C-alpha cells in the first residue's frame, strides 16, 4: 500500500499518501473568507452568478428599519484574466455597551465570485465590513489555478484546485482540512487539519490524561495504548497517542492522533492535527466493525504518512508582471454582425464616416461569446431637426463589419471623479529640470515636489483613484484622490471625494521627443491631460 506514494499540498504543508488513496480538501478559509471551488464552464458560471445576484436583489427589506436584506452593491471584478462579480448585501445594524457607553455596530455580507481557466472560486463572509470586498479582490489577484495533484513552485496557501501566492495582503488566519480514504477499506479514514491563527489551551497528552482519569475501569480495560508521548516530525514539535480499542460488540478498531500546537499569529506554524481511525462503520449510526487493516498494517500506514508531514519549501514568488496578451484573433481581425464575438475587446465599426456617427460609439467593447451587433448609423442633424429634437437614423441593409483594435480584458469604466491635476510647469522650474539629471525608474517623489522626469508615475496609496498617471517634467506632483463610501456623509447627487498627500513612484520614462511634443501643447500638460500619441516603439 505504501510502495507507491503521491504528494499532496495542504495549505502551506506537504504530506505523502498512497497513490491509490482518494483525497479531498474542505473547510478552506483565508482571512475570514470561506472558499468554495467549482469546476465549470464560463457559461455555467455566469448563469449561476446571475441567478444568485437576482435572488439577493429580490429579497425585500425586513420590517426592522435597521436591517436591509437586499443588494447594497454589485460590480464586476477588475482583475486581469479573471471574470466575476463582487456582491455586498444584507446590511445589519445593532448596538452594545462598552464602558457604560453605547457602541453602534454595523455589518454586511460579502460574496466575491471569480472564474478563470475552467475553475470558479467564491470567497464569502457572512459578517463583514464593506471594505472586506476590496480585501477579497486583493486576495484573488494572487490566486493561481493548479491541478489537483500539482505542487506549486512558489510560496503560498494551497486550496482545492488553486493556490494563493505570496506576497498576500496582511492576514492572520488560514484553515484547511485534508481527507483521505482507501479503496476497499470503507472503515478507514484519515484527516489532517491546518489552522493558522487558532489557539489550543491544553496539549493532546494532557487532554487524553484527563479523559482517562474520568473514564470507568471497564472503559480503561478495553483501551490499549500502543504509543504515547512527544514526537518531533521534520522539525515540528508535537504529541502523539496511538490506541487500540476493543468495542462492546467485540470488534477491534484503532484511533491514532498527532498534534502540533503551532505558533501564535504565525502562518508558517499553524496548529496541525492528524487523526486516523479504523473500525468505523461506513453506515451512519451503525455499530463499530472490525478493522479491515491488521495492526501491523495500520501502524505502517500511520508511520509512513505522519512522518512525511513537512513545511513546503519553495522558490521565490512569481513576479507581478502584466498578464500576457490574451490568446485569440490578432488585432485587425474582422467580424460580421450576427456572428459570435471571438475575442473580448474593443471593436471598431467600419460603417459611418465624416458626419455619420454610430449609436453607442464607433468603438465599442464587446464580450467574447456575445453576438456582434448591427450598427445603427446616426447622420448629422439638420438645423430643423435640432430645433425639434429629432435624430435621423439609418440601419444598413447588409451586416455591419467590425474590426478588433484593442484586446483589453475588461471594458473601460467612466469615472465621475475629477482627479487633482499637477501644478503648472513654471519657466524657471522647466529650465532647471532640463539640465537636471534624469530620475531613475522606481524613484519616489512626494506631493508638492517638482516632477524630475516626464513619464508615468504610480500613486503610492493603495485605495486611491489615481492609479498610474502621466506627469510632465517640472510640474508639481498633485495630491491623491479618494472616494468616500456612501453612508459616511450621506447620499448625494455625486460621489464624495477627499484629497491628501501621497508619494508617486516613477514606473516608465517618456522619451525626449515626447517631452518636446508636450512643450508644443503646454495647455494640455498644465491641465494634467495625457501626452500626445507616441509610437509603440518609443514606449517599449
Secondary structure by P-SEA (a helix, b strand, c coil): cccbbbbbbcccbbbbccccccccccccccccbbbbbbbccaaaaaaaaaaaaaaaaaccccccccccccccbbbbbccccccbbbbbccccccccccccbbbbbbbbbbbbbbbcccbbbbbbbcccccaaaaaaaaaaaabbbbccccccccbbbbccccccccccccccbbbbbbbbbbcccccbbbbbbbbccccccccaaaaaaaaaaaccaaaaaacccccccccccccccbbbbbbbbbccccbbbbbbbbbbbcccccccccbbbbbbbcccccccccccccccccaaaaaaaaaaaaaacccccccccccccccccccccccccccccccccccccbbbbcccccccccccccbbbbcccccccbbbbbccccaaaaaabbbbbbbbccbbbbbbcccccccbbbbcccccccccccaaaaaaaaaccccccccccccccccccccbbbbccccccccbbbbcccbbbbbbbbbbccccccccccccbbbbbbbbbbcccccaaaaaaaaacaaaaaaccccccccccccc
